[in-house]
Amino acid sequence: MGRLRGKGSTRAWLGQRSTVLLAPSGLDEDVGTKDRSPPQSQLQVEWAHGYNGQVVNAVHWISDEEFVFCVAALGVVQRLKPAKQRIFVGHSQRITCLSYCPASRLCASGQMDPKGGAGPFICLWRPADCILLSVLVFRMHEEQICSLCFSPDGSKLFSIGRDSASTLAMWENFLPKMGNSVSATMELPKVYRTPMAKVATGKVPAFGMASCNAVPEVKIAIFDAGHGTIGIVLKFFTVGDNAELYGRAAIFPDAAPRHVLNCAWLGERCIACGDHGELYLFEGNSCVCSRRLTGKALGFAVPLRDGLLAGGKDSVLHFVNVCGKHMEVASSVPFAQMKGAAVFNGPLPLATAAASNAGVLVGSDDHHLIMLDADGRRVKQLLQVSHQGELHALALHPDLQLKLLASGATDAMVRFWDLRDNHPVVGRVLNLQEGDGAKSSGIYSMAFNPSGSLLACGFGNGRLHWLRFPQLQPLAAPVRCGRERLAALAFVGDEMLAAGSWDQMVYLFSTDQPASPLRVLKGNTSSVTHMQITLDHQFLMTNSKDGQVLYFNLGTGERVTQETAKDLPWEVWTCPCAWHTMGMWAAHRHFSIHNIKSCRALGFATTGEQLLVAGDTSHRVKLYHFPSGCDQGFHTYDGHAGFVAAMLTVPLPPSPGDGATAAAPWSATHVITAGGDDRAIVQWRLVSSASARRAVAWHEASQAAVEVLRPSDPREPRPRERTLWERDEEHKDRTGRKTSVPGPWVQHGGSGASGLPYAEHLVETVPRRERLRGSCEVPDGEGYFAGRSTTAMAAGSGPRRGSPRRAARVAEGAAGMTSQAKNERKSFRQGGLFKGRDWLDSGAIIASVASHVQLPQDD
């Protein structure tokens, strides 16, 4: 980034594109000399809206008042009354499976393989306080962790990966021995890399497991859950005296299903659901009874006090009595005929269930999570719901007391969310899909007018819908603005609407005459992606796909120069390309213009900072200073499992007697982000660094559980030194500037080890002679060790001796790989070992972190 000779002009690289920007008056000093420290403010996950219905057995009761489920990359523990959430944030990619053990009161969750071939991993965490205890990494689990389940006593954990052999692994002794006190040698999280036993289950992948809790012996059933494309999987495994796994395939009668969608245990007998509506009862591995319940697929069968409750993809619930080796259908009730089900839009393909004394949690393939009263045949509550298509649009109603959020997705559905009580609004869902059902007709932008009486929706095929609010009735017939996506909408007061299109035009509409555009703004050389309006409603700023920044006079429709618009105050800042956001691009020089999907400027009254929050295609949310100077620090937050397509802020209500703009510019209390293909809406709360609670997301959690991991110390914590991990993860980009790469273990509340819940105090690193005893570190004469050697060599930050073959041997030893493992691991067969610096799996990297993170000794 260089300076031009013109006063206040800067040649900047925005998304790898060069452009000339003018600094606002009084701010034309060199932005590189500003404070490079990250903001004092932090973001903390407060609530997650959404549910992933594609995860098998994705919901579990942990008590009569709390249940756990997963959405995006978050594990969510939710209480019914009062409605509160605790959130686990230890994953870097989408959670693909979740299991809970009542005996040990622990959760296990597995994820997709992160980019770079690091390999998927399993997190062991406590739902009581959402603290990560252990990380399990197995070299033979590739692509994703398909399923997890515990043994009845919680001493064993079983995992299945999506490798070529669908390997089933059994883990034992996978938890740190904490006792009643914490010693200085305690390390969290513990990393385990070697299961007790493993066995290949076959070429057809298994995506579900169910464990028998009626007997102390281990009996588990694995099934394909309908996700496989070839063959059927239903096998029963036991554990022998020599800790070996023994499996037997299920023996079906003549009418065998193509897929087994779900399994449950009724005592020592297994109930299996077929994709052709048949319910099977197994003793051992032989079917002793079957019953046809419906002509459609059966999604689940869950034991109740007096029988079974089965649900089908045709949205029908079946109450089944089991007597000996016979099954009889007591009644079949369509979901639409349940009390309270009339508010739901259409049938629900029922897929999973969990029962307790409080009720039955039922999940559907189209991402609904509902609680039923089975005895009363009624729907008690809609707990969570997600869009079926990619989520691209958010709009907040201007009445801050109402706290109503609207969302739109490529399924052309408009949903509403009550942010006061944190629940979806039922019965107010709009389906704006055209008759042809084309995907291009999905919703990509939304906006409320300042009075809240109108809601505008922009579609992917150029249609613009006008809706009266709260009636949700059309103001006029849909208007066609070209035939390409309307990517941005912005109301200019209550009188005008600006619609930015991918056809390079901006269409201006009058709310009094919405049938046709008032005028069309031309000048962009590529698709319009972002827009913002000045505070006096006189000017419009646009960003486009080619990084172009243009300004328009809304009264005349003519373009104006940067010199005219550089000092104008803006109503809301939403454009990623401008002089004020140069630091955001400078921190990510490898980003192209499409990598940053959304951004928002806001002010935080507690710290007095002006901030910029941005979402990108790496699934992360990042927090910068605003204006964002070059080479400044920032915070990074995981949680989404898809590109962060949209975001908005919840403004700070003005004080009584103040004007609408009396508060600091863009003052906010919360940030709301939407993950495009993970369909999750995450609500973040702004906090100061001093008050951030990184380990416990739920502030009312019992402190007794936390004391086990963090001994009380009345003294102020000493300043934390930078750990070896932070130094080792530093690398230089193409400009020579050092940056830090956060790992998947980074918790919310900061980047690097400072975000870990167990690294808030001063850490004394283990002496080198003691570190060399661990399996995660191998000396090589140059001081390299696992989690560092490959990164350091790739960055050229140290001397390199010997050939690449020798470097490979060093790294293989650090990762604990043998010659047999090389033959089994796909990356070796494909010859891609030396193509990137991230070929080491995540276990080796996390192990290097854990070996240097310790708690201080008790005084």
Secondary structure, DSSP 8 states (H G I E B T S, - for coil): -EE-SSTTEEEEESSS-EEEEE--TT--S-GGGS--S--SEEEEEEEEE---TTSTT--EESSSSEEEEEETTEEEEEETTTTEEEEE---SS-EEEEEEETTTTEEEEEEB--TTT----EEEEETTTTEEEEEE--TT--SBEEEEEE-TTSSEEEEEE-STT-EEEEEES-S---TTS--TT--SSEEE---SEEEE--SS---EEEE--SSSS-EEEEE-TT--SSS--EEEEEE-TTS-EEEEE-B--SS--S-EEEEEEETTEEEEEETTSEEEEEETTEEEEEEE--SS-EEEEEEETTEEEEEETTSEEEEEEEETTEEEEEEEEEGGGSBTGGGS-S---EEEEEEETTEEEEEETTSEEEEEETTTTEEEEEEEE--SS-EEEEEE-S-TTT-EEEEEETT-EEEEEETTTTEE-TT--EE---TT--GGGSEEEEEE-TTSSEEEEEETTSEEEEEETTT--BSS--EE-SSS-EEEEEEETTTEEEEEETTS-EEEEETTBTTS-SEEE---SS-EEEEEEBTTS-EEEEEETT--EEEEETTT--EE-HHHHTT--BSS---SSSGGGHHHHHTTTT--TTSEEEEEEEEETTTTEEEEEEEETTS-EEEEESS--TT---EEE---SS-EEEEEEEE----TT--TT-SSTTBEEEEEEEETTT--EEEEEEEEGGG--SS-SSTTS-HHHHHTTS---SS--------HHHHHTEEE-TTS-EEE---TT--TTSSGGGGSTT-SS------HHHHTTSTT----SS---TTTHHHHHHHT-S---S-HHHHHHHHHHHTT--HHHHHHSHHHHTT-TTS-TT-S-HHHHHHHHHTT-------
